[in-house]
Every structure is written in structure tokens, then in C-alpha cells.
């Protein structure tokens, strides 16, 4: 992490920033995989229903599709889901997916 050395940060701080960055990168990559899988599997109408539930009730762990999570973790980390290790990663990834929206919309069309 040479780019941080110019700021004269303590090594512990640099390590914490590095750990956070790696975790955030995993979360973003996992959320992209989840988004792609959801769009490949479900219809736009179903995705819109998921988005509606998220908008009405906010994020809830019940909105996570376990099978999609298993496939996404397997694709990204090349292993099965380990609940104790992956719980926070999956929650963060699903939150990113729902906050970005699942159902693709065409903003060029006016109603």
C-alpha cells in the first residue's frame, strides 16, 4: 500500500484500511454476481416485486434467496457457504443489490 505511505499513517491504521478495502471489494464483487444471477433466473415482474418489497419494508434477511447466495459464493470464493464466515458478507452484498435495484428500467421512455 505505497500510496498511503505519503500520509505517514501508523502501520495498524494502514492494515485496517487494507482489510476494509479487501472486504468491501469482496462485497461489491459478490453483489454483482448476485445481481447477474437474479436477472438471469427471474422475470422482470418478479424482480420488480422484490424491489417493491424492499422499498416498502426496507432490507430484511428474508429477501435473500439462499440458493442464489450459495451459487454466488461458490462462483466468487470457490467454496460452499460457511454461515459463520459469510453471514456479514452476504448481508452486505444483498443490501447493495437491493439498494441499487434489481429490476432494470428504461429511463428513456416517458409515461
Secondary structure, DSSP 8 states (H G I E B T S, - for coil): -HHHHTTT--HHHHHHHHHHHHHHHHHHHHHHHHHHHHHHHS-HHHHHHHHHHHHHH---GGGS-HHHHHHHHHHHHSS---HHHHHHHHHHHHHHHHHH-SS---TT---
